[in-house]
Amino acid sequence: MAVTWTISTLERNTDDGVVVAHWQAIDSETVGEVEHTGSSYGACGFTPDSDADGYTAYADITEAQAIGWVKADVDADAVEAGIAQQIADSKAPAITAGVPW
């Protein structure tokens, strides 16, 4: 299993700085013919400073760079652990539904 992080969209101000990154992290595991998935999504806010060292203009931002910003802003390990737990819960649910007949 490997969690895949993506950026769905970036919001930017008119000065060309990114102010919000909308992200999703997803993973899945197939057991037999059943696919078990887990995911998380959210948004991170930023305060761009075009005078700061390392500033990247909007046109030059890569998805990998934006994902790095998101992972630095959220607890990426906790997000990935939560996704793994969703998959584990799907494979061995604590509650099931049905009827005995």
Disulfide bonds with the S-S distance in Angstrom:
none
